[in-house]
Amino acid sequence: MKIVVTGGTGVVGSKIVKILAAQGHQVTSASQRTGVDVITGQGLDEALVGSEVVVDVVNSPAFDDATALRFFETSSRNILTAAAATGVRHYVALSIVGSERLSQNGYFRAKLVQEALVKDGGVPFTIVRSTQFFEFLDAVVDAAADGEEVRLSPARVQFVAAQDVASALADVAVRAPMNETLEVAGPDPFRLDDLARRYLAARGDSRRVVADPQALYFGAVLNDETLIAGAVPRFGHTEFDSWLRQQAVALQPQDARP
């Protein structure tokens, strides 16, 4: 099967490409690094010619309201137009669990716009909504930091490894379009402040995490449902402690690894 991954050199996209290629599929990684620009449309038609599936995991270069909205509106329209013109039969898009509950933030509003465009785009689709990535914890901590103190909500969260999200997207890509949305979540719920506390401890970071129910998460006050998947998500299998060990190994110098 010929599959194109837009954003295929990113954190999730590169993993999807590896998974699908290992399964024997003909996979094209479409990104600016490979000569494809989803904003101008340059190289997009050529990349999609003959493909059966496009997996869209492109991301905005900045998270401010205007940039995110312009990016997702433009990229989605361009990819959908190219997909329809070249006969793509399945459009798989990555989105975010809880976007409608985080509407105070323009980035999440932009993801909702993207979802609406995909649903109305005329190409059979599946939208995969993921909970927040473990790999996003650095950004979460830095956004909440004030000197040596990190103020975070104690709300429940369900963070997931990017590898598990990539596996879910790769699996969906080779199946028939669902024309609906499914969710992917981490295997274990945590309190956000506790998750950050454990993450910093594992990294030897001495900053102190303070639980604050009113602390903003990228502009939004969280409750115990905001970042939690619905009743029947697909669960990732990578537990947080296992992910931390993987990160520690990845950070070791080559000559220090067993």
N, C-alpha and C positions, 0 to 999 in steps of 0.2 A: 504494500500500500504506500502511495506517495503522500507524505504529510509535510506541511510547512508550519514551522513554529516561528511566529513573529515575536520578537524579543528573545530569540533563541540563544543569545549569548549572555543573558542575565542570570541571576541567582537561581530562579526556577526553570527558566527556559533552557539553559545549558544542561540541566539534569534531565529534562524531558527528552531532549535530543539524544542524550546517551542511552536512556532507557529504550526508546523506540528503535534506535539504530541497532542495539544489541538484540532486539527481537527480529531483526531482519527487514525492517521497513526502510523505504527510501525517504530519508528525512532531510529537509532543507532548513537551515537556520537562517532566518531572515531578520537582519538588523542593519544598522548603519555600518557596522564593521564588515558586513558582507555585501554592501552596496544597495541595501534596501532602506528606503526612507518612508515610514508610514505617514508622515506629515505632508511631505510634498508628493508622495505617491511614486517617486522615482524607484524603478526596479520592481515594483510590487506586482504588476501584471505578469512580468516575466517569471518571477519567483513562483507564482501560483499556477502557471500553465501546467495542466496535466495532473494537478494535485486533487485528491479526494477530500482531504481534511485540512483545515487551518486551525491551529491552536494559538490563540491570541493571549500572550502574557506580557505585552508591552506595558511600560509604566511611565508616568509623567516624569520629566527631568526635574521638576520642582513641585512642592506640595501646596503652594499658595493657591487661593481660590481660582483666580483668573487663568493661571497657567494650566492647572489640572483640568479645568473644564474645557479649555481650548484644545488641550492635547487629546483627551478622551473622545470629545466630539469629532475632531478631525480624523484621528487615527481610526476610530471605529467606522466612520463613514467610508473612508478610503479602502479599508480592508474588506468591508462588506461589498462595496461596489466591485472591487477586483475579484472577490470570491464569486459573486453572481455572474460576472462576465466570463470567468474562466471555468465555470461549471463545478465549483466546489460543492460537495454534498453535505458537509457537516462543519459547522463553525463552533468551536469550543472556546469559551471565554472565561478567564479567571476573574473573579470578583471577591468581595469581602463580606464575611458574616457580620451582620449588625449594621450595615451601611445606613439603613433607614432609621436606625436608632442613634446614629451619630451625625445627624443632619446639621448640627451646629458647625461642623467642619466642612469647608468647601471641597476638600479632596473626596470625602465620602459622598457628598452630593454629586460630584462628577462621576463617581463609579455607578451611581444609580442612573444617571443619564446614559452611560455606556450600556448598562443592562437593557434599558428601554430601547436603545437603538438596535441592539442585537435581536431582541424579541420582535421588532418590527422590520427587520432588515431583509426579509424575504429569503433567507438561507436557513435551512434546517439547523437547529442549534442545540447546544447544551451549555448552560451557565454553571460553573463550579464555583461556589462561594467557599472561601477558606477562612478559618479563624486566623488570628495574628500568628506570625512566624516566630519561633524561638530566635531566629536570626535578626529579628527586629528589636530585640531587647536592648541593645546598645542605644538605639534611637529613643526608645521609651524612657530609659534611665536619663539620658542626656537632656531630654525635653523637660523632665521633672526635677532636674538638679538645680540646687541653689547653693553653690559652694560645696561644703562637705555633707549637705543634707539633701535627700531625695524624697520628695513628698508624693506618695502614690495612693490611689484608692485601694481599699481592701476588698473591692468587688471581685466576684468570681470571674475567672477567665479560663480559656481552653486552648492555650497556645499549642502550635503544631510545628513539626520539623518541615522545612522546605522540601526535603527529599520525599516525605510522605505525600505532600501536595503534588509534587511532580509525578509520583507514581499514580496517584488518582487521575490526574489529567491525562497521562499516557494511556491509562486503561479506558477512560471515557472516549478518547480519540479514536480508538479502533472499534468502538461499538456503534450501534445505530443512534442517530440523534434522538434525544429525549423530548426536545422542544419544551423544556422546563428547567428548573433550577435544583441542583442538589448541593449539599453542604459537606465539607470535610473539616474535622476537628481533631485536636490532640486527644490522646487516650485518657488523660487525667485532668480534672479541674483543679485549679489553684486559686489562691487569693493573689491578686496582682502584686501587692506589696511583698508578700512572702516569696513569690517567684523571683522578683527583682533582688530581694535580700539574698536568696540562695545563689543567684547568678553572680552577684558581686563578690560573695564570699568565695565562690569557686575560682574567680579570676584574681583573688587577692586584692580586691578594691575595697578600701577602708571606708568609703562613704556610707553614711548611716541612712537607712530607709525608714521613713516615718509614715505610718498608716494615717491617712486623712480622707474621710469619706467625701469631702468637698473638693479634693484635688482634681484638677481638670486633666483629662486624657485627650490631648490634642484639641482642646476647646470644649470638651463635653464632660459632664458629670456622669460617672458610671453607676449603674446598679448591678444586681446580680444576674441580670438577663442580657445586658447590653452586648457583651462580647461572647455570649454562649450560643452554640448552635441549637437548632430546633430539635424536634423529638426523634428524628431518624437520620442523623448524620452518618456519613462514612467516617470511621475512626482511623487515624494514623496509628502506627504501631510503635513509633519511637518514643520511649519515655524520656522525661527531662534529664534524669541522671545519665542515661545512655548517651543522649545528645551532648551533654557537657563533656563526657569522656571523649567522644569523637572530636569535639572542638580542641580539647587539650592535645590530642594526638596530632591533629592537623597543624597546630601551632609549634610543635617540636621541630628543631632542626633535623634535616634528613639523616645526618649521621648519629642522631641520638635515638632514632626509632629502632625498636627491636626487629 
